[in-house]
Amino acid sequence: MTPNISTDQIDDFIGRELPPSPWFKIDQSRIDTFADVTEDRQFIHVDPEAAAQTPFGKTIAHGFLTLSLLSHLAESFALILEGAQMGINYGFDKVRFINPVTVGSEVRALATVVSIEEKNPGQWLTKYAVTVEIKGEEKPALLAEWLGMQVLKSS
C-alpha cells in the first residue's frame, strides 16, 4: 500500500512506478453481471458456446469491465495526499484496449505517477499512466492515462 504523502513530497513521486495491485480473477458471473448492467450482451461476452467458435476460444470480458475495475485495483496503489477529504475520478486522457481478457484470466494494474498539480487551492490533480496486465500474457489488456482529483480539508 502506498503511503499518505504531504504536498512537499510530491516531486519525489513524479515518474515513480507504484506497487502493483493484487491479481484479480475475471469469472463468467462478473462478465454476465456487467452485461446485464450495461445492456451489452454481445455473444462474445455471454455465450460460451458461440464464443468458443471465435478466435478467442471462449468468452471475453467487456473492455469497459476491465477499465471499470481500475477503481478497485487502485486501492492498492493510489497516492493519498495528507489532509485529503475525498478523491474524485476525474476521467481519462487516453484509453486503449490492447488485448482481450478471456474468462478465467487474472488481471492486475501497474501505475506510474505522471504528474500531480494543484489546479485550485486545495484541489490536486494526479495523472497516472496505468497498464492492466493479464497473467501469463505478454500484451496488456489496456493502457490508460487516468486522472484523479483530491480535495483537501480546509484549514
Buried (B, 14 or more C-beta within 10 A) or exposed (E): EBEEBEBEBBEEBEEEEBEBBEEBEBEBEBBBEBBEEEEEEEEBBBEEEEBEEEEBEBBBBBBEBBBEBBEEBBEBBBBBBEBBEEBEEBEBEEBEBBBBBBBEBBBBBBBBBBBBEBEEEBEBBBBBBBBBBBEEBEEBBBBBBBBBBBBBEEE
